[in-house]
């Protein structure tokens, strides 16, 4: 098992951690509807790259 011989300084530790930040998700806007969705994902309306690919059924109210 590897055990360090000398203590890492704050500077070396923080330089290593600079790449561990959270990135913003890549979003795009659908040209037909104007909906914002994740890239390479189907929009909430079921449209992908300008075509209807998933049929969205209307919600039924159970009153």
MOTAMO-V400023 format. One record per residue. N is the residue number from 0. PHI is phi in whole degrees, 0 to 359 (NA if undefined). OMEGA is omega as a letter, one per 30 degrees, with the letter a starting at -180 (* if undefined). Layout:
N;PHI;OMEGA / N;PHI;OMEGA
This chain:
0;NA;a / 1;280;l / 2;231;a / 3;291;a / 4;274;a / 5;236;a / 6;290;l / 7;283;l / 8;283;l / 9;300;a / 10;296;l / 11;296;l / 12;297;a / 13;290;l / 14;296;l / 15;292;a / 16;276;a / 17;297;a / 18;269;a / 19;264;a / 20;282;l / 21;276;l / 22;263;l / 23;287;l / 24;291;l / 25;280;a / 26;245;l / 27;221;a / 28;250;l / 29;290;a / 30;291;a / 31;279;a / 32;261;a / 33;82;l / 34;287;l / 35;264;a / 36;213;l / 37;293;l / 38;297;l / 39;62;l / 40;233;l / 41;284;l / 42;287;l / 43;301;l / 44;276;a / 45;89;a / 46;254;l / 47;227;a / 48;53;l / 49;84;a / 50;237;l / 51;283;a / 52;249;a / 53;232;l / 54;282;l / 55;261;a / 56;274;l / 57;292;a / 58;285;l / 59;261;l / 60;271;l / 61;259;l / 62;258;*
